[in-house]
């Protein structure tokens, strides 16, 4: 076959094949025929988002805290009574309960409050009420010891002292005079005495010219205190030029100057205890034997041997018998209340202040 014819035949077959392919693409699929399944290329598949994953999380809202205003702490209320009255009241309340327990065991009079809270305004009133109830229960409804003060209006301190007075009087009647139950707190023995004796002693001591010197254990303490205070008032005040001040201010007495003492005065004992007050209740240790001192004044209280001396770094009270002062030199000194003084102890031998029982007058204050 010639080459040209062969080429033409090949071309016709190619065109027929191409035409049949084009007709197959547009020919509809016969009814009932199954369309071929086309497997998609995995590489060409567009990933579908998970609906849950596609859910947009809500944006967290920042919580705004409003500052809470905290009110300032409220100051706790203090005791409703002055310190001096409160001290007397607390001690009296303790002893009242002790006396009731000794006399009645676990029983108490009808209406007994037993209030032991000193911060309550009724603390004083209920102490007096319980005292009256106890007296009525043990002595009789209308029976009271001779000298009973009872409930009398006055200052808080005077009412507190009246409670202590009647409590001591009741104890004397229920037990034995001056005998008290174990654990008894007690108080200034002067509070056992009548009002006139108390008033006289307080006025004299407040003026700085007198210090009661009666042993608390003395059986007839109040009578001895009355005699001593009355005698001092009659002999030392009415027959002298001492001016007594009973105001709350510093005591006023005749102004005097220290009388120069000839010679070198010094401490003359290994037991010369030094104090910061004439009552001997603020001890600051023993002054060294041989220590040079300058006497400034002395206590004019009956039977008192206290002398105020000044030295190197100290101004203290000593018993003049522990110094080289003679009796005559001691007697010539002015009243310590009439000369400038400022007791203190800053010498190397001084010790921290130790509070001692001392004279009962030290517990009475001003």
TAQUI-V48239 format. One record per residue. RES is the residue in three letters. SS is DSSP state (h for helix, s for strand, l for the rest). PHI is phi in radians with two decimals (none if undefined). Layout:
{{RES;SS;PHI} {RES;SS;PHI}}
//
This chain:
{{UNK;l;none} {UNK;l;-1.11} {UNK;h;-1.04} {UNK;h;-1.20} {UNK;h;-1.16} {UNK;h;-1.08} {UNK;h;-1.16} {UNK;h;-1.18} {UNK;h;-1.12} {UNK;h;-1.05} {UNK;h;-1.13} {UNK;h;-1.13} {UNK;h;-1.09} {UNK;h;-1.15} {UNK;h;-1.19} {UNK;h;-1.11} {UNK;h;-1.14} {UNK;h;-1.16} {UNK;h;-1.15} {UNK;h;-1.21} {UNK;h;-1.14} {UNK;h;-1.13} {UNK;h;-1.21} {UNK;h;-1.15} {UNK;h;-1.21} {UNK;h;-1.75} {UNK;l;-1.34} {UNK;l;-1.14} {UNK;l;-1.29} {UNK;l;-1.06} {UNK;l;-1.10} {UNK;l;1.60} {UNK;l;-1.38} {UNK;l;-1.66} {UNK;l;-1.25} {UNK;l;-1.13} {UNK;l;-1.46} {UNK;l;-1.78} {UNK;l;-1.49} {UNK;l;-1.23} {UNK;l;-1.28} {UNK;h;-1.00} {UNK;h;-1.27} {UNK;h;-1.68} {UNK;l;-1.31} {UNK;l;-1.42} {UNK;l;-1.06} {UNK;l;-1.72} {UNK;l;-1.25} {UNK;l;-1.16} {UNK;h;-1.02} {UNK;h;-1.23} {UNK;h;-1.25} {UNK;h;-1.41} {UNK;l;-1.19} {UNK;l;-1.37} {UNK;l;-1.16} {UNK;l;-1.16} {UNK;l;-1.25} {UNK;l;-1.13} {UNK;l;-1.59} {UNK;l;-1.14} {UNK;l;-1.39} {UNK;l;-1.75} {UNK;l;-1.61} {UNK;l;-1.45} {UNK;l;-1.09} {UNK;l;-1.64} {UNK;l;-1.35} {UNK;l;-1.69} {UNK;l;-1.12} {UNK;l;-1.08} {UNK;l;-1.06} {UNK;l;-1.39} {UNK;l;-1.09} {UNK;l;-1.18} {UNK;l;-1.14} {UNK;l;-1.45} {UNK;l;-1.02} {UNK;l;-1.40} {UNK;l;-2.22} {UNK;l;-1.04} {UNK;h;-1.05} {UNK;h;-1.17} {UNK;h;-1.20} {UNK;h;-1.13} {UNK;h;-1.07} {UNK;h;-1.12} {UNK;h;-1.13} {UNK;h;-1.09} {UNK;h;-1.09} {UNK;h;-1.16} {UNK;h;-1.08} {UNK;h;-1.08} {UNK;h;-1.25} {UNK;h;-1.09} {UNK;h;-1.14} {UNK;h;-1.15} {UNK;h;-1.14} {UNK;h;-1.10} {UNK;h;-1.16} {UNK;h;-1.19} {UNK;h;-1.51} {UNK;h;-2.19} {UNK;l;1.14} {UNK;l;-1.56} {UNK;l;-1.49} {UNK;l;-2.48} {UNK;l;-1.08} {UNK;l;-1.08} {UNK;l;1.65} {UNK;l;-1.08} {UNK;l;-1.58} {UNK;l;1.14} {UNK;l;-1.16} {UNK;l;-2.08} {UNK;l;-1.74} {UNK;l;-1.24} {UNK;l;-1.51} {UNK;l;-1.54} {UNK;l;-1.10} {UNK;l;-1.50} {UNK;h;-0.98} {UNK;h;-1.21} {UNK;h;-1.06} {UNK;h;-1.25} {UNK;h;-1.14} {UNK;h;-1.12} {UNK;h;-1.09} {UNK;h;-1.14} {UNK;h;-1.11} {UNK;h;-1.16} {UNK;h;-1.12} {UNK;h;-1.17} {UNK;h;-1.11} {UNK;h;-1.15} {UNK;h;-1.20} {UNK;h;-1.67} {UNK;h;-1.91} {UNK;l;2.23} {UNK;l;-0.99} {UNK;l;-1.95} {UNK;l;-1.90} {UNK;l;-2.39} {UNK;l;-1.11} {UNK;l;-1.09} {UNK;l;1.63} {UNK;l;-1.09} {UNK;l;-1.32} {UNK;l;1.35} {UNK;l;-1.47} {UNK;l;-2.19} {UNK;l;-1.03} {UNK;l;3.05} {UNK;l;-1.24} {UNK;h;-1.07} {UNK;h;-1.19} {UNK;h;-1.17} {UNK;h;-1.16} {UNK;h;-1.09} {UNK;h;-1.17} {UNK;h;-1.10} {UNK;h;-1.09} {UNK;h;-1.10} {UNK;h;-1.02} {UNK;h;-1.20} {UNK;h;-1.13} {UNK;h;-1.13} {UNK;h;-1.13} {UNK;h;-1.14} {UNK;h;-1.12} {UNK;h;-1.07} {UNK;h;-1.37} {UNK;h;-1.50} {UNK;l;-1.98} {UNK;s;-2.51} {UNK;l;-0.89} {UNK;l;1.20} {UNK;s;-1.88} {UNK;l;-2.26} {UNK;l;-1.12} {UNK;l;-1.00} {UNK;l;1.57} {UNK;l;-1.09} {UNK;l;-1.30} {UNK;l;1.29} {UNK;l;-2.82} {UNK;l;-0.95} {UNK;h;-1.06} {UNK;h;-1.11} {UNK;h;-1.21} {UNK;h;-1.38} {UNK;l;-1.51} {UNK;l;-1.20} {UNK;h;-1.12} {UNK;h;-1.14} {UNK;h;-1.17} {UNK;h;-1.02} {UNK;h;-1.09} {UNK;h;-1.12} {UNK;h;-1.13} {UNK;h;-1.08} {UNK;h;-1.12} {UNK;h;-1.15} {UNK;h;-1.23} {UNK;h;-1.17} {UNK;l;-1.32} {UNK;l;1.36} {UNK;l;-2.00} {UNK;l;-2.59} {UNK;l;-2.42} {UNK;l;-1.12} {UNK;l;-2.25} {UNK;l;-2.23} {UNK;l;-1.14} {UNK;l;-1.05} {UNK;l;-1.48} {UNK;l;-1.12} {UNK;l;-1.05} {UNK;l;-1.84} {UNK;h;-1.02} {UNK;h;-1.13} {UNK;h;-1.14} {UNK;h;-1.10} {UNK;h;-1.13} {UNK;h;-1.11} {UNK;h;-1.11} {UNK;h;-1.14} {UNK;h;-1.18} {UNK;h;-1.13} {UNK;h;-1.14} {UNK;h;-1.12} {UNK;h;-1.07} {UNK;h;-1.26} {UNK;h;-1.55} {UNK;h;-1.67} {UNK;h;-1.70} {UNK;l;-1.20} {UNK;l;-1.94} {UNK;l;-2.46} {UNK;l;-1.77} {UNK;l;-1.29} {UNK;l;-1.76} {UNK;l;-1.81} {UNK;l;-1.88} {UNK;l;-1.97} {UNK;l;-1.39} {UNK;l;-1.33} {UNK;l;-1.32} {UNK;l;-1.08} {UNK;l;-1.08} {UNK;l;-1.91} {UNK;l;-2.31} {UNK;l;-1.11} {UNK;l;-1.33} {UNK;l;-2.33} {UNK;l;-1.98} {UNK;l;-1.14} {UNK;l;-1.42} {UNK;l;-1.03} {UNK;l;-1.76} {UNK;l;-1.16} {UNK;l;1.50} {UNK;l;-1.65} {UNK;l;-1.62} {UNK;s;-2.59} {UNK;s;-1.21} {UNK;l;-2.28} {UNK;l;-2.88} {UNK;l;-1.51} {UNK;l;-2.13} {UNK;l;-1.45} {UNK;s;-1.36} {UNK;s;-1.75} {UNK;s;-2.31} {UNK;l;-1.71} {UNK;l;-2.52} {UNK;l;-1.25} {UNK;l;-1.47} {UNK;l;1.23} {UNK;l;-1.94} {UNK;s;-2.17} {UNK;s;-1.43} {UNK;s;-2.18} {UNK;s;1.81} {UNK;s;-1.41} {UNK;l;-1.30} {UNK;l;-1.09} {UNK;l;-1.09} {UNK;l;1.58} {UNK;l;-1.13} {UNK;s;-1.18} {UNK;l;-2.45} {UNK;s;-2.09} {UNK;s;-1.16} {UNK;s;-1.94} {UNK;s;-3.05} {UNK;s;-2.34} {UNK;l;-1.39} {UNK;l;-1.61} {UNK;l;-1.14} {UNK;l;-0.98} {UNK;l;1.20} {UNK;l;-1.47} {UNK;l;-2.00} {UNK;s;-1.32} {UNK;s;-2.23} {UNK;s;-1.56} {UNK;s;-2.20} {UNK;s;-2.16} {UNK;s;-2.60} {UNK;l;-1.32} {UNK;l;1.55} {UNK;s;-2.69} {UNK;s;-2.50} {UNK;s;-2.41} {UNK;s;-1.74} {UNK;s;-2.30} {UNK;s;-1.29} {UNK;h;-1.11} {UNK;h;-1.20} {UNK;h;-1.63} {UNK;s;-2.21} {UNK;l;-1.54} {UNK;l;-1.13} {UNK;l;-1.48} {UNK;h;-1.05} {UNK;h;-1.18} {UNK;h;-1.16} {UNK;h;-1.08} {UNK;h;-1.15} {UNK;h;-1.43} {UNK;l;-1.26} {UNK;l;-1.34} {UNK;s;-1.07} {UNK;h;-1.06} {UNK;h;-1.29} {UNK;h;-1.80} {UNK;l;-2.11} {UNK;l;-1.06} {UNK;l;-2.68} {UNK;l;-2.61} {UNK;l;-0.98} {UNK;s;-2.85} {UNK;s;-2.52} {UNK;l;-2.20} {UNK;l;-1.29} {UNK;l;-1.02} {UNK;l;-1.48} {UNK;l;-1.24} {UNK;l;-2.01} {UNK;l;-1.02} {UNK;l;-1.10} {UNK;s;-1.99} {UNK;s;-1.41} {UNK;l;-2.07} {UNK;l;-1.10} {UNK;l;0.97} {UNK;l;-1.28} {UNK;h;-0.96} {UNK;h;-1.10} {UNK;h;-1.14} {UNK;h;-1.53} {UNK;l;-1.56} {UNK;l;1.14} {UNK;l;-1.62}}
//
